[in-house]
Amino acid sequence: MRRKHALRRSKDGTFHDHGDDDPSLPDARAYEAFGRVMAALATEADVIESCRDLTWWRGADRSWHIEWRDGPYASEVAALLAGQVGDAGGAPLTAAGPAGAGSAVLEVLGVRFELRAIDPMGRARVRARPGLWRLAEALDTTRRTNTRHPWEELLGG
């Protein structure tokens, strides 16, 4: 690793490097909050499967923006996150603004998240929509189908 700045010795004799490769505490907290939110979303397969064009980016004010097309309302995702994101020391999620069908604003560990749903359908309509491929149904081994499962092809069963 190349250093841009020489290591400086402090008066107590230890070296301190405050270069560009030193992550700051606010950035670390922002990525921890983002990881918690994405982990909470990953626990609900229906939410992830029903969202088309799921994207996220960092805002100029160090906030996170999460946007998707179709899928659940932003208020439903906010309620899901409120139930999933937890901390042993207390509740790290607070609503930073009103939650509606198209947008919601949350704060997780002090980091602002702006949720935006474009053309949302709501979770009830997504579940009732015919022809939606569902990961849970595809992995259900208790239900027999006319076609062979991929592992049956591989194992010759």
Sequence and secondary structure as in RCSB ss.txt:
>XXXX:A:sequence
MRRKHALRRSKDGTFHDHGDDDPSLPDARAYEAFGRVMAALATEADVIESCRDLTWWRGADRSWHIEWRDGPYAS
EVAALLAGQVGDAGGAPLTAAGPAGAGSAVLEVLGVRFELRAIDPMGRARVRARPGLWRLAEALDTTRRTNTRHP
WEELLGG
>XXXX:A:secstr
   SS  EE TTS EE  STTS  HHHHHHHHHHHHHHHHHHT HHHHHH EEEEEEE TTS EEEEEESSS HH
HHHHHHHHH  BTTB  EEE S   SSEEEEEETTEEEEEEEES   HHHHHH TT   HHHHT  SS  SS  H
HHHHHT 
